[in-house]
């Protein structure tokens, strides 16, 4: 499973604490059924948590496998309730468990409520500390579920300086932008506009820069800055159209 930068960073930070702390991650994607289904999401998280260094598996996972084998159900995936109960048993083993859900808003609102409620029960019921780290748009149902717990919100404006530095590094001396001949004034203009229009999304800023690199003249770039793609989907569509 592909991981985003933020998941990679968290995984590296917890390296060395794996005997007492555990991290599991999942990247949601509405375009793929197994990446937006609550049962599949919890099953993947459990698979990561029950693994022990040396190819072992935690006892709660072995026990449920034996029970399901006796019932002839080993080929079917765990139900949401089974996953929830197993997740509680597993998190009771580690002093701290961190569950990362990247792009949580990619799960359809009609079904993600069951995922959120399952995680809520795990956090409330586990004997040990369970942290949920989620990246998402500020959809009301997600905010409502997480409002019930102590939490730290990170908003786009909180990393404005980071994204502005990122944009500046990608724009200055960019050989693909007007073949490296963009004026200093135009580069500043691009940085100013993208700092606002990227809405705190690094990937969107990167896509917008790629889109601008397809322009042939400064006037083309200035006109494009007035109507930049405002989503990743639109940005990729514009880039693809420019290639054809």
N, C-alpha and C positions, 0 to 999 in steps of 0.2 A: 504494500500500500504506500502510495506517495505521501510524503509528509511536507508540511509547509515549514518555512523558516522558523516560525515561532514554536512549533512542536519540536524541531531539532534542537533549538536553544534550551528548552525546558528539559529535554531528555539528557543533554550533556550536563546540565547543572545538577541533575539527580544522580549522575553516574558516580559510583563509589558509595552510595547510600542504599543500594538495592536490597540489602538484607533487612532493612527496617522500613524503607520507604519504596513505594512502587508507583510507576507512572504508566498510564495507558492512554492511547490517543486514537482519534478517528476523524477523518476528513470527510465531511458530508458533501454530497453532490446530487442535486435533484435530477440530473440527467442520467444517473445510474441507479437502478432500483435497489441494489444491495447497499448503496451508500445513502439512502434516504429512509430505509425501513427501520423502525425502532428495534425490532427483534434482531436484525442483522447487526445493528450498531452495538447493542449490548453484548451480543455473542462475541463480536470481535474484541471488545474491551475485555471481556472475561478471558478470552484466549491468551491475551497478553499478561493478565494478572496472575493466572494460575501456573504459568511456566516458571520453573526453577532452574537456576544455572546448573548445567550438567544434564539437561534433557529430562529433568524430573517434572512432576505435576503435583500441585497441592492436593491434599487429601479430599477436600470438599468436592473437587472436580471428579476425582476418581470414584467417590461414593455415588454421585449422581449418574455417572456413566454406568456403574454396576446396576443401579436401580432401573435405569432405562433399558439396559440389556436384558434384564429379567422380564421386562414388559414388552420386549421386541420393538423398542422405539429408538434404537441407536442411529437409524438413518435420518430421522427427523430432527430439525433444529429445535433448540430450546424455546419454549413459549416465553412471553414477556414476564409472566409471573415466576417461572422457573429461573430465568436469568436474574431477576430481581433478588430472589431468595439466595441464589448462589453468590451473587455479587456481595450481599451483606456478609455471608460467611467468609468470603475471601478477604474483604476489607477488615474483618475482625482480626486477621492474622498479621497484617502490617501495621506499624505504628502510625503511618500516614499513607494515604492513597490519593494520588492526583489523577483525575480523569479529564482529559483535554478533548473538547469538541470544537473542531475548526469549522467555520461556516455553518453554524447551527441553524441559521435561518434558511438554509438550503432544504431542510426537511419541511415538507408541506405542513402548514398550520393545522390542518384537520387531523393529522396523525402524530405530530410531534408533542402534543399535550401528554400522550401516554408515556413518551420517553422522558419528558420533564418530570412527570409525577413519579415515575419509577426511580429516577435519580434522586428526587426529593426524599422519597422514603428511605433510600440507601443512606443518604446524609443524616437523616433523623434517627435511623435505627442502628447503624453501625456503632460498635463500642469504641472505635478509634476514629481519628480525624480523617474525614474524606473531603477533599477539595475539588470543586468543579471549576475548570478553566474553560471558558467558552468565548469564541469570537463570533460576532453576529451583528446584524443590523439591529436597531432598537425597536424590534417588533413588540407590540404591547403584551402578548401572551408570554413571551420570553422574559420580559422585564418583570411581569407580575409574579412568575414563579420564582425568579431569583430575588425578588424583593423580600421574600420571607426569611432570608438568611443574611448574616453579615457578609458584605461583599465590597469589593473594590472595583469601581468602574473606570475604564480607560477610554476616553473619548478622543475623536480625531484631533481636537485642539490641544490635547495633552502632549502629542508628539509632533506639533507643528514645526518646531525647530529641526527635528530629525528629517522630516519629509522635505523641508526646504533645502537642507544640506544635500539630501539625495538628489533632488531635482537640479540643483546647481552643479553637482558633480557630473551629472549626465548631459547637461547642456553645454557647459564650458568646454571649449576645445573639442567638441564633437565633430569628428571628420565627416560624419554622414549628414550633418545639418548644413545644407548649402555647401557641401564639399569642404567644410571647415572654414568657410569665409563669412559666416554670420557675424554681423557687427556686434560690438559690445552692448550697444543700446538695445538691439533686438534680443540678445541673450538675456538681458535684464528683464525685458518685457515678457519673454517666455516664462522665466522663473516666477515672476509676479503673478501671471495669469494661472499657471499650473499649480502654484501654491494654494490658490483659492479653489480652482475647479477640480482638483484631484480628490477633494473631500476627505483628506487623510488616508487615501488608499495608495500605497506605494506602487502596486501593480498597475493601477489605472494611470498614475503619473508616467510610468515607464511606457505604457501603451500609447499614451498621448504624445510622448516624445517621438516614438517610432513613427506615429502618424505624421507628425510635423516634418520628419526627415524625408518624407516622400515629396515635399513641396519643392518647386524649382526656383522660386524667387522669394525675396523678402515680402513682397506684396501678397503672395500666396499664403505665406505663413501668418502675416498680420490678419488677413481675412479669415483664415482657419481658426485663429485664436478667438474670434468672436463667436464661433459655433463649434466648439470642441465636442467630441463624443463624451457623454456624461455617464457612461457605464462601460464596463469591460466588454460586454457583448457588442455594443455599438462601436467601440474602439477597434475591436478585432475585425468587425465587418468592414470598417473603413480601410483598415490596413490591407485586408484581403482584396477589397475592390481595387485598391491602388496598385496591387501586384498584377492583377489581371490585365 
